[in-house]
């Protein structure tokens, strides 16, 4: 299975840090956010990783190189301007193959075990699903959540018990079949369309998850990691 790390965002709320450094390279617990993902992917047995980038993307390539330092093979999908999540994934599809693939936001920190992705992918195909989303309890900065998750693992856009999408998911290439390459496109409309056909599955993660979207959240994450 291949994995993609989304690293093209500008990181407006992290200014002035992101004026000179791409958000995924911001250190947390002594190492860049994106390196946490690479280490966890390698430990889980992944070999091939795709990283998209736009803002200061050459810094990402210069720092990570071929990925050999982590026992990985990294390919890059460069974007002149950020293409949003669906646009970035659709543009990178030739690098991702024709099987389900894992996608991780470059600006989150999470202790979900990537080894679980293999079983998730098999179940996704068995149920003819198009997407699987990792969900978490709603953080203070996003109290209304994104989608509802029922006891059978079905994700929908309706329901009262809404959770937050963690920015970690598995997708089948067919989800992006109608998405133009090289053009900005958001992921949520594609997911909602697939949800209307009951083709989006998910699970709740009860462990640690941090959306490192502001300097304050970065400080809290650093404090937490310092405690081990």
N, C-alpha and C positions, 0 to 999 in steps of 0.2 A: 504494500500500500504506500502511496505517496502522500506527502503532507505539504500544505501551503501556509506560509506565515504572511499575514497582511501587514505591510510595513510602509504604505504609501501616504498615510495621513500627515497633515501639516502640524497637528498638535498645537492648535491656537491657544488653548487654555493653559498650556505649559510654558508659554512665553515668560521670561526671555530665554529660558534654557533652549527651546527649540528654534530660536533664531539662528543658532550656529551648530546645532546637533539634531539629527533626526530622532524622533521620539523613541523608537525601539532601541536606540543605543544609550538611552539614559540609564545610569547605574541604579540598581536596587539590590541592597544586600551585598554590595561589592562587585557586582557584575552586571552588564547590560541586560535589560529586560528580555531581549531577543535571545540572549545566550541561555537563559533559563529554559526557554522553549527548546533550543537545539539540544541541550544536555538531556532533557526529559525525552525528547523524541529518539535520540540515540540509545538511551537506556531502554526504551520500549521496543527497540529493534527496527526502527525506521532507518532507511538508507538514503532515500531520495527526497529532497526538500526543494520547494519552489518558493522564492521570496519576491513579492512585487515591491516596487519602490518608486517614489517620485521626488518629493522634497529632500534635497541633500542625499539622494540615493547612492551617489558614488562613495559616500562615507561608509554606508552599509556594506557595499561590495569590498571596499578596501579593508574593512575590519574583519569581515567574515571569510573573504576569499572563496576558495573552492569548497569549504566545509570540512576539509580533511582533518582539521584539528579536533573535530568531534566525531570523526569516523563517518561523516556524511558526505553526500554529493549535492551541492547546492547549485541550482540554476536560478537565474534572475529574470524577472519580467519587468522591464523598465517602462515607466509611464511618464510621458512629458508633463502631464498634469494628472493628479489623482483621479481615478475613474470610478470612485465609490466601490463598495464591496462586490456587487454583482458584476459591474463592468471590469473590475480587476481580475476576478476569477474567470469570467468568460474569455478575456484576452489571454489568460495563461493556460487555458484548457489544452492546447497542444503539448504542453509540458507535463500535464497531469494524467494523461492516459484515459482509458475508457472504463475504468473501474471506480467504485466509490473512493473518495479521497477525503482526508482530514484537513480542515481549515481552522487556523488559530489566529485570533487578533494579536498583533505584535505588542499591543499596549495593555495587556492584562497579565496578571500573575495568578496562577491557579495550581493547586496540587492534585488535580484530576490525573489519574494514571492513564497515559496514552496507550498502554497495552490493551486497554479495554476496547480500543477502536476496531480491532480485528473482529471481535464478536459482534460489535454494533453494526459493522458493515455487512456481515453475513445475515444478520436479522433484517437489516434494511432491504437487502435484495430479496430475502425470503418473503417479505410482506409487500413487495413491489412499491416501497416507499421511495421518495425522491430526496428527503432530507431528514437528518436527525440532529436535534439541538440539545446541548447541555444547558440546563436551567438552574438558576440559583434563587435564593430568597432575595426579595427586593431590597437594595441598599437604600440608605437615607436619601441619596441624591436622585433616586429613581423609584419613588414609592408606589407608583401605579403599575409597574411591571410592563411586560411586553406581550406575553401570550399565556394561555391557560394550558395546564397539563393535567389530563385525566388519569385515573388509576391504572388504565390500560396502556399508558405510555403514548397516548395520542395528543398531539399539540394542536390547539385551535386558537382562533382569534376571538372567540367568545368564551364566556365563563367568568365567574367571580373570583376564583382563586388564581390570580395571575402571578406569574413569576417573571424573572428577568433573564433574558438570553445572555449567556456567559461569554459570547464571542468565540465559542468553540463548537464546531459542528462537523458532521459528515454529509457529503453531498454526492449525488450521482450526476454525471455530466448532463443527463437529459434535463435537469432542472434549468440549465442555462442554454437550452437549444435555440430559443428565440431571442437571446440577448446578443446584441451587436458587439463585436469586438472593437476595441479602441474608442468606445464611447462610454460616458458616465452612465451608470445604472445602479439603482439601490437594490439591496437584497430583500427587504421586507415585502414589497409587492409580489415578488416571485414566491416567497414563502406563503403569503396569504392565499395566493391562487392555488398553490399545492395543498394548503390546508383545507380549502373548499372541496377537494377531492379526497380528503383524509389520507394524504400521502406524506405527512410530516410527523415523525415520531420524536420522542425525547425522553429525558430522564433528569431527575433533580440531583444536583451535587450538594452534599452536606458539608463538604470540607471548606478549605480556604479559597476565596476568590476575591481579587481586588481589581477594579477598573482604575488603572493609574492615569486618571484624566486630569488631575490638578496637582500643583505642588504640595498641597495639604495631604492628599491621599498618598502621594509618593513618600512623604515624611512618615506617615503612619505605617506604610509597608516596610520602610527601612527599620523603624522601631521594632516591628513585629519580627522581621528576619534576624535582627540583632539578638533577639531572645532565643533564637533557635527553634 
